[in-house]
Amino acid sequence: MTSNDQSQSQSRSQSQPQLPLRTPKFTPELVADQLRDGYWLEAPDIDGDGRPDLFGYGLRLGEIYWYQNDERWTRRLVQDKIKMPVGADFADVSGNGHPDIILCYDLYGPIGTIHDANTAGGKIDWLENPGSPEKDESRWKRHYIGRATGMHRLRVGHFTQKERLEVIGLPIVAKEDVHAVLPVVMFTQPDDVHTAEEWPMTVIDDSHFRMIHGAEKKKGLIPGSDLDSLLLASDEGVTWLYWDADRKEWIRELIGTGELTQFEQTGFRGSGDLNAGRLGDDPMAYVAAIEPFHGNTVAVYTKSTDGPPGAKPSWNRVLLDVYGDPNENGEGPGHQIVCADFDGDGDDEFLVALRGPWPWQGVMYYKAIDAANGVWAKWRVSEESVARIATADFNGDGRLDFATIAYSVQNYYVAKEAKLMVYRNEMDVPSADDAE
């Protein structure tokens, strides 16, 4: 920890009374095992019964499944002809009250790695939710949105206005070079989503970002606005990207430059994935990150408010952990960061998804003790290989659970035992007596 880290101003977690520290307790539940491939996972309520379901998939087979939150986690096939699906999100595109799946696919050429972007690929489709399990046996209908070379992540929301859905597409690599400058693009929902040949596209930024790997949509970060914004992890590090409605322009705020010491060894720099956490009344009191691309380091950025009144805060980086050494491809085990309030005290904890191999495998749970000075408690709460984490209250008991899917991707990392798991939150919820 540097002297700069130690001199940060006190956060709410230091200056206000804290509830007793709760040891995390999650009970594992198997949803599916012997997965033939695994990569992506989300937790929308697909069938509209009030209970979050799951949808997930890997990159190789092109099979998209959803898992109904019943007594058996019944698996249902959504589509089986998607060429290398990668990132996804969900939203009610059709307007029928049920979440549809929006995903990007056909990213790579024959080699199947980041060094082989398909210049005719990088496509985005939305898959139309038929509205009930009884109607989805004939596969969900596909609708084309648009494309950009290297498309790898997307986020769906309301970023510049509230009348129409917007899909922000985020490429990871260009055909020319792995570290070439990339265009961040936005597709806006057309008048008729069922008959449109594609959605109108605008370029948000085509001169600042390289190798974007992580993208998280967050609401409530823009002062005085309920629009969504994005946190991006890229070669540049950690960036907050949002639309300024008064100035009518996109704003980039660099939070930190990420991991810079491994570049000569691995060829990667900056950040690989990230998320923003709330402490008290501040919805972005810290940003946790896996660094660099497919990295092995966990770092947390916290605000320093020592500047003059009204000035933008500076950010201080604290390195918390290093999980193993980079492999022969220059990659580590880290793949995703999730921030959420699991213990019900009003502050966000964060989870780190580690793909493996053991012992750098599973989910690590971090709790702020003194965030401004880089003091966090840590527990391992899962031992399975993890590519992605989805959070939801799966059983309706008021406590936030999480689900994981194994990382099983050819040419990168194949988990020995690929599973889809749910982890039920068994922690005691805070009571009124705890706050006294």
C-alpha positions in Angstrom: 0.0 0.0 0.0 1.4 3.4 -1.0 1.5 6.5 1.0 -1.0 8.0 -1.5 -3.4 5.1 -0.7 -3.0 5.7 3.1 -3.7 9.4 2.8 -7.1 9.1 1.3 -10.0 10.8 3.0 -12.3 8.7 5.1 -15.3 7.0 3.5 -18.6 6.3 5.0 -17.4 2.8 5.9 -14.8 4.4 8.2 -16.8 7.3 9.6 -20.2 5.8 10.4 -21.1 2.9 12.7 -21.0 -0.5 11.0 -23.2 -3.5 11.4 -21.5 -6.6 12.7 -19.4 -8.3 10.0 -21.3 -11.2 8.6 -19.5 -14.2 7.3 -20.8 -15.2 3.9 -22.7 -18.5 3.7 -23.9 -19.9 0.4 -25.3 -23.3 -0.2 -24.4 -24.8 -3.6 -27.1 -26.3 -5.8 -26.4 -28.1 -9.1 -28.4 -26.8 -12.1 -26.5 -28.7 -14.8 -23.3 -30.7 -15.1 -21.1 -32.2 -17.8 -21.6 -29.0 -19.9 -20.0 -29.5 -23.3 -19.0 -25.8 -23.3 -19.6 -22.8 -21.0 -19.1 -19.1 -21.1 -22.1 -16.7 -20.6 -24.9 -16.5 -18.0 -27.8 -14.2 -17.2 -30.7 -14.3 -14.8 -34.0 -12.8 -16.1 -37.5 -14.0 -15.4 -38.0 -15.7 -18.7 -41.5 -17.1 -18.1 -42.9 -14.2 -16.1 -43.8 -16.2 -13.0 -42.0 -13.8 -10.6 -39.0 -16.1 -10.1 -35.7 -15.4 -11.9 -34.6 -18.1 -14.4 -31.3 -18.5 -16.1 -30.0 -18.6 -19.6 -26.5 -19.6 -20.6 -24.3 -21.1 -23.3 -20.8 -21.7 -24.5 -19.0 -20.5 -27.6 -18.5 -23.6 -29.6 -21.8 -25.4 -30.1 -24.1 -22.4 -30.8 -26.8 -23.8 -28.5 -28.6 -21.2 -26.3 -30.5 -22.7 -23.3 -32.7 -21.3 -20.6 -33.2 -23.0 -17.3 -36.7 -22.7 -15.7 -36.7 -22.0 -12.0 -38.8 -24.9 -11.0 -38.0 -27.8 -8.7 -35.7 -29.4 -11.3 -34.3 -26.4 -13.2 -35.8 -27.7 -16.4 -33.6 -27.0 -19.4 -35.1 -25.7 -22.6 -33.5 -25.0 -25.9 -33.8 -21.4 -27.3 -31.7 -21.7 -30.4 -29.2 -24.2 -31.8 -27.7 -22.4 -34.8 -25.9 -19.4 -33.4 -22.4 -19.3 -34.8 -20.1 -18.7 -31.8 -22.3 -16.6 -29.4 -20.3 -14.4 -27.1 -21.7 -11.5 -25.0 -25.4 -11.1 -24.2 -28.0 -9.0 -22.3 -31.7 -9.1 -22.0 -34.7 -6.6 -22.4 -38.3 -6.6 -23.5 -37.6 -5.7 -27.2 -40.9 -7.0 -28.5 -43.0 -5.2 -26.0 -45.0 -8.3 -24.9 -43.8 -8.0 -21.3 -41.3 -10.8 -21.4 -37.5 -10.4 -21.6 -35.9 -11.2 -24.9 -32.3 -12.2 -25.4 -29.9 -9.9 -27.2 -26.5 -11.4 -28.2 -23.5 -10.9 -30.4 -21.9 -13.8 -32.4 -19.7 -14.8 -35.3 -16.7 -12.9 -33.8 -13.7 -15.0 -35.0 -12.5 -16.6 -38.2 -11.2 -20.2 -38.7 -8.5 -19.9 -36.1 -11.0 -19.0 -33.4 -8.9 -16.6 -31.3 -8.5 -12.9 -30.7 -5.9 -12.8 -33.4 -8.5 -13.8 -36.1 -11.4 -11.3 -36.2 -14.0 -12.1 -38.8 -14.4 -8.9 -40.9 -17.9 -10.1 -42.0 -19.0 -11.1 -38.5 -19.5 -9.4 -35.2 -23.2 -9.6 -35.6 -26.0 -8.8 -33.1 -29.4 -10.5 -33.0 -32.3 -10.4 -30.6 -34.2 -13.7 -29.9 -37.9 -13.2 -29.4 -39.3 -14.7 -26.2 -42.6 -16.5 -27.1 -44.0 -15.8 -23.6 -44.4 -19.2 -22.0 -42.4 -22.5 -21.9 -45.2 -24.3 -23.9 -44.6 -22.0 -26.9 -40.8 -22.3 -27.1 -40.4 -25.8 -28.4 -39.9 -24.6 -32.0 -37.0 -22.3 -31.0 -37.2 -18.5 -30.5 -37.3 -16.4 -33.6 -34.2 -14.5 -34.6 -34.1 -10.8 -35.6 -31.1 -9.0 -36.9 -29.9 -5.8 -35.3 -26.5 -4.9 -36.9 -22.8 -5.6 -36.8 -19.3 -4.3 -36.3 -16.0 -6.3 -36.7 -14.8 -7.8 -33.4 -18.2 -7.4 -31.6 -17.7 -9.1 -28.2 -19.8 -7.3 -25.5 -23.1 -5.5 -25.6 -25.3 -3.7 -23.1 -29.0 -2.8 -23.6 -30.6 0.1 -21.9 -31.5 3.8 -22.1 -28.3 5.7 -22.4 -29.3 8.9 -24.2 -33.1 8.9 -23.9 -36.0 6.9 -22.4 -38.4 6.4 -25.3 -36.5 3.6 -27.2 -34.1 0.8 -26.3 -30.5 1.3 -27.2 -27.9 -1.4 -27.7 -24.3 -0.4 -27.2 -21.9 -2.7 -29.0 -18.3 -3.1 -27.9 -15.7 -4.8 -30.1 -12.7 -6.4 -28.5 -10.3 -6.6 -31.5 -10.0 -5.3 -35.1 -8.8 -7.3 -38.1 -5.7 -5.2 -38.4 -4.3 -5.9 -34.9 -5.3 -7.1 -31.5 -4.6 -3.7 -30.0 -6.0 -1.5 -32.8 -8.4 1.3 -31.9 -12.0 0.1 -31.9 -15.4 1.8 -32.6 -17.9 1.9 -29.8 -21.3 1.9 -31.5 -24.9 2.2 -30.6 -28.0 0.8 -32.2 -31.4 2.5 -31.6 -34.7 0.6 -31.5 -36.6 1.1 -34.8 -40.4 1.8 -35.0 -41.1 -1.8 -35.9 -38.7 -4.3 -34.4 -40.3 -7.3 -36.2 -40.0 -6.0 -39.7 -36.8 -3.9 -39.5 -33.9 -5.2 -41.6 -31.5 -3.7 -39.1 -31.4 -1.0 -36.4 -30.0 2.5 -37.0 -26.4 2.7 -35.9 -24.3 5.6 -34.6 -20.6 5.7 -33.6 -20.1 6.8 -30.0 -16.3 6.8 -30.1 -13.8 5.5 -32.6 -10.5 7.0 -31.4 -9.9 6.1 -27.7 -10.5 2.4 -26.9 -8.5 -0.7 -27.5 -9.3 -4.3 -26.6 -12.5 -3.7 -24.6 -13.2 -6.8 -22.6 -15.4 -5.8 -19.7 -18.6 -3.6 -19.9 -21.1 -3.1 -17.1 -24.3 -1.1 -17.3 -25.1 1.0 -14.2 -28.0 3.2 -13.4 -27.9 6.0 -10.9 -24.3 7.1 -11.4 -25.0 10.3 -13.4 -26.0 13.1 -11.0 -29.5 14.3 -11.6 -30.2 11.6 -14.3 -31.8 8.2 -14.3 -30.1 7.2 -17.6 -27.9 4.2 -17.8 -24.1 4.6 -18.2 -21.2 2.2 -18.8 -18.1 1.2 -17.1 -15.5 -0.2 -19.5 -12.4 -2.3 -19.0 -9.9 -2.0 -21.8 -6.2 -1.4 -22.7 -6.7 2.1 -21.4 -7.8 0.8 -18.0 -11.0 1.7 -16.2 -13.3 4.2 -17.9 -16.8 5.6 -17.1 -18.7 6.4 -20.3 -22.0 8.3 -20.1 -24.2 10.7 -22.0 -24.3 14.3 -20.8 -27.9 15.4 -21.6 -27.1 19.1 -21.0 -24.0 19.2 -23.3 -25.5 16.6 -25.7 -22.3 14.7 -25.9 -20.6 11.5 -24.6 -18.3 12.0 -21.7 -15.3 9.7 -20.9 -13.9 9.8 -17.4 -10.7 7.7 -16.8 -10.8 6.2 -13.4 -7.5 4.4 -13.6 -4.9 3.0 -16.1 -5.0 -0.5 -14.7 -2.2 -3.1 -14.6 0.9 -1.9 -16.5 3.8 -4.0 -15.2 3.1 -7.2 -17.1 3.0 -5.9 -20.6 6.5 -7.0 -21.6 5.8 -10.5 -20.3 2.2 -11.0 -21.5 1.4 -8.4 -24.2 -1.6 -7.2 -22.2 -2.2 -4.0 -20.1 -5.0 -2.1 -18.6 -8.1 -3.8 -17.2 -10.1 -6.9 -18.1 -13.4 -6.6 -16.2 -14.9 -4.4 -13.6 -17.9 -3.2 -11.6 -18.8 -0.3 -9.4 -19.8 -0.7 -5.8 -22.0 1.3 -3.4 -20.9 2.3 0.1 -23.6 4.3 2.0 -25.1 7.0 -0.2 -22.4 6.8 -2.9 -23.4 4.5 -5.8 -19.9 4.5 -7.1 -17.8 4.6 -4.0 -15.3 2.2 -5.5 -14.6 0.3 -8.7 -13.3 -3.3 -8.4 -11.4 -4.7 -11.4 -9.7 -7.8 -12.7 -6.5 -6.7 -14.5 -5.3 -6.9 -17.3 -7.2 -8.9 -20.0 -8.0 -12.3 -18.6 -5.8 -11.1 -15.7 -4.5 -12.4 -12.5 -4.7 -9.3 -10.3 -7.6 -7.8 -8.3 -7.5 -4.1 -7.7 -9.9 -1.6 -6.2 -10.2 2.1 -7.1 -11.5 4.4 -4.3 -12.3 8.1 -4.4 -10.1 10.8 -2.8 -12.1 14.0 -2.1 -9.1 16.1 -0.9 -9.5 18.6 -3.8 -11.3 21.9 -3.7 -15.1 22.0 -3.3 -16.9 21.0 -6.5 -13.9 19.4 -8.1 -14.1 15.9 -9.5 -12.7 13.3 -7.2 -9.4 11.6 -8.0 -9.1 7.8 -7.8 -6.5 5.8 -5.9 -5.7 2.2 -6.9 -5.1 -0.5 -4.3 -3.8 -3.9 -5.4 -5.6 -6.5 -3.3 -4.5 -9.9 -4.7 -2.6 -11.7 -7.4 -3.9 -15.1 -8.4 -1.1 -17.1 -9.9 1.3 -16.3 -12.7 0.2 -15.7 -16.3 0.2 -18.8 -18.5 1.9 -19.5 -21.8 -0.7 -17.2 -23.5 -0.1 -14.4 -21.1 -3.4 -14.9 -19.4 -4.5 -15.4 -15.8 -7.6 -16.9 -14.2 -9.8 -13.8 -13.6 -12.8 -13.2 -15.9 -15.5 -11.2 -14.2 -16.3 -8.8 -11.3 -19.8 -8.5 -9.7 -20.8 -5.9 -7.1 -23.9 -6.3 -5.0 -25.2 -6.2 -1.5 -25.3 -9.8 -0.3 -25.4 -9.3 3.4 -28.2 -6.6 3.4 -26.3 -3.9 5.2 -26.6 -1.3 2.4 -23.0 -1.6 1.2 -21.9 -3.6 -1.8 -19.6 -6.5 -1.6 -17.9 -7.8 -4.7 -17.3 -11.2 -6.3 -14.4 -12.3 -8.4 -14.9 -15.1 -11.0 -11.8 -17.3 -11.4 -11.8 -19.9 -14.2 -8.9 -22.0 -13.0 -6.8 -24.1 -12.8 -7.0 -24.9 -9.1 -6.2 -23.3 -6.7 -7.0 -20.2 -8.8 -10.6 -21.3 -9.3 -14.0 -20.4 -7.9 -15.6 -17.3 -6.6 -13.9 -15.0 -4.1 -16.1 -12.7 -1.9 -14.7 -9.3 -0.8 -16.2 -7.1 2.0 -15.1 -3.6 2.7 -13.7 -3.0 6.2 -11.9 0.3 5.5 -12.3 0.8 1.7 -10.5 4.2 1.7 -7.4 2.6 3.1 -7.6 -0.6 1.1 -8.7 -2.9 3.9 -11.0 -5.7 2.8 -12.1 -9.1 4.2 -12.0 -12.0 1.8 -13.6 -15.5 1.6 -13.8 -18.2 -1.0 -17.5 -19.0 -1.5 -17.2 -21.4 -4.5 -14.6 -23.9 -5.8 -16.0 -24.6 -9.3 -14.6 -23.0 -12.4 -16.3 -19.8 -13.2 -16.6 -17.8 -16.4 -19.6 -15.6 -15.5 -21.7 -14.8 -12.5 -25.4 -13.9 -12.5 -27.1 -12.5 -9.4 -30.8 -12.8 -8.4 -33.1 -13.8 -5.5 -33.9 -17.2 -6.9 -36.1 -18.4 -4.0 -37.8 -15.1 -3.1 -36.5 -15.1 0.5 -35.3 -11.5 0.3 -31.6 -12.5 0.1 -29.5 -12.1 -3.0 -28.1 -15.4 -4.4 -25.7 -15.9 -7.3 -25.3 -18.4 -10.1 -22.1 -19.4 -12.0 -21.3 -21.1 -15.3 -17.9 -22.8 -15.9 -15.3 -21.5 -18.3 -15.0 -24.1 -21.0 -13.7 -22.5 -24.2 -11.5 -24.2 -26.8 -8.2 -22.3 -27.5 -8.4 -20.5 -24.1 -9.3 -22.7 -21.2 -11.4 -25.9 -20.8 -12.7 -26.6 -17.3 -12.2 -30.2 -16.2 -15.7 -30.4 -14.7 -18.0 -27.8 -16.4 -21.1 -27.1 -14.3 -23.8 -24.5 -14.0 -24.5 -23.8 -10.3 -26.7 -21.8 -8.1 -25.5 -20.6 -4.7 -28.3 -19.9 -2.1 -27.6 -17.1 0.3 -27.9 -18.4 3.9 -26.7 -15.3 5.7 -28.7 -13.8 8.5 -30.4 -10.5 7.3 -29.8 -7.4 9.4 -32.3 -6.6 12.1 -33.2 -3.3 13.7 -31.2 -4.3 16.8 -28.1 -4.6 14.6 -28.2 -1.0 13.7 -28.4 0.3 17.2 
